């Protein structure tokens, strides 16, 4: 790193010119990437996704999109068999837009569409193709606003005194779109938050230096994203996320180097010499940290989901750009800067001594809290939300209540389509599916909305809801019952496939990441036990975050009161793996900063416990400041937009704070203090393999 800093300072004009060129090129790259960014949520290869895509391409309705369910309650004394009622119902359902696919008792005469009271009847309305957000796949509550149009079309044709409510998963999903802030305002919040934290840390104009590196790193990262777009599909969410995440991570890296440079200045080094000393220590930490973040994001890159791959590549690009700018542009800025001596971190030093003194209770209490949250995480729900966790008021809820009171199972709200290709007997498929336990009804009208070019649609009305365990078992049973070539689609089936594909390979991916991380950290820390501890603590941190999300987003403790959002009782299918990818790297980021400083102090003093105290004393405030900046980045992402994005961003924000406080400020120093000299155990054979000096004369003093 010192060689790099000497080269950079020896070619300042070249670095400055290249920086200006890259910033201008970054603006051009953004102009090229943005118009071509994809809005689609594609899941190629997933059976249900392929089924839903075929259904949408052929019929223009249904597939992943959930049906709207108009529920008609007739006046007392009137039933569906009363004179003129079926004709009136036919007129009402027939008045729904011609682009929709509609089925009800009125056109089929099927008693499965009528409640046991004879007065309550319902239909399924599959809306027309929705272009917004790409198809198939608009999220719950974000499909077309068909419910109000259905109600307006039907009411004039219903018998006098009849009551109409339009229900379905989408009408019930109040809060799937949180509204909130637009992207420019989120960027302003992120920048203002970063400035506030930096001013608090430096209390001088030096606070602007890390922010300047972020303003360079973000445009440079768009160049990388443009290059990546030649190989992958870049999603618009990546373009939005990149500057928000980029500002946080770039300021983080710059903060580490600037703080260390300020320490070296206080020790008497001049501008350039202080830069070289800082690069020799903090520069290495930035390199290892950037590698750790990139390794974590590899999880998303290798998954067969274009959106996740795009997010992973975007995160890697902005992380590497931030590290590169911090190691090249920042030394040039610091060489001519002036700085006040850093304030002694007396509070963090005192805190570290307290933790070391009570290391065993601190270890047990902090680990116990994290384990408790991790146990709660075992109840994580990645399925489609069930109606009991959705709206409890409004027309959609009233319609659901009317169905249940009439003995109609709520599973009809999660009805799904089966695509029967040309040459197959749709009637036979319908009969085989109808014979399965848990099927309320099967409908396959013989008209143009259900028959196209020799193919046919069969709609299954289940008894259990698709998001329940019984509903998922029924989907698997339907798949097993239909002949080869017949495709089973629907919202719940696609969710089920996504979870199977994403999380079945996750343990193997995790093992590979852990192995790579272990080798990298073993070289960085010159230890075999510290990397193992770091990996275990990262996994424990992830479990704790997911447990906290269950409390907030599934149980809904305080969510509506604090955020004004009603949770739907489920966590988006992509959220856990995405949170893992970001938090794994970011948590390891902080681990490297802290442990590298402890390693340095241990080499200097030879006292393992004093190394913990000095390491936390030097880095505790720094890590907290860095965490606050990244927290602002992800908190601004959570402030509005899709519910899944709000859940993801809030989870990362919560994880960052949890990691920087309870884990890095309590659990890590307590664990290192308990392990004593064994922290630095590196036998000769391992040192030779890793090509680093061994630790000799080891005894356990912990």
Secondary structure, DSSP 8 states (H G I E B T S, - for coil): -HHHHHHHHHTHHHHHHHHHHHHHHHHHHHHHHHHH-B-----TT-HHHHHHHHHHHHHSB-TTS--BEEEEE--TT--TTSTTHHHHHHHHHHTS-TTSEEEEHHHH--GGGB-TTSSEEEEEEE-B---TT-SS---TT-S--HHHHHHHHHHTTS-TT-EEEEESHHHH-TTSEEEE--HHHHHHHHHHHHHHHHHHHH-STTHHHHHHHHHHHHHHHHHHHHHHTTTS--BHHHHHHHHHHHHHHHHHHHHHHHHHHHHHHHTT--HHHHHHHHIIIIIHHHHHHHHHHHHHHHHHHTSS-HHHHHHHHHHHHHHHHHHHHHHHHHHHHHHT---------HHHHHHHHHHHHTHHHHHHHHHHHHHHHHHHGGG---S---GGGS-SSSHHHHHHHHHHHTT--GGGGG-EEEEE-TTS-HHHHHHHHHTSTTEEEEE---STTTEETTEEEEEEEESS-TTSHHHHHHHHHHHHHS-TT-EE-SHHHHHHHHHHHHHHTHHHHHHHHHHHHHHHHHHHHT-SHHHHHHHHHHHHHHHHHHHHHIIIIIS-SSHHHHHS----S---TTHHHHHHHHHHHHHHHHHHHHHHHHHHHHHHH--HHHHHHHHHHHHHHHHHHHHHHHHHHHHHHHSEEEHHHHHHHHHHHHHHHHIIIIIIIIIHHHHHHHHGGGGG---HHHHHHHTS----S-----
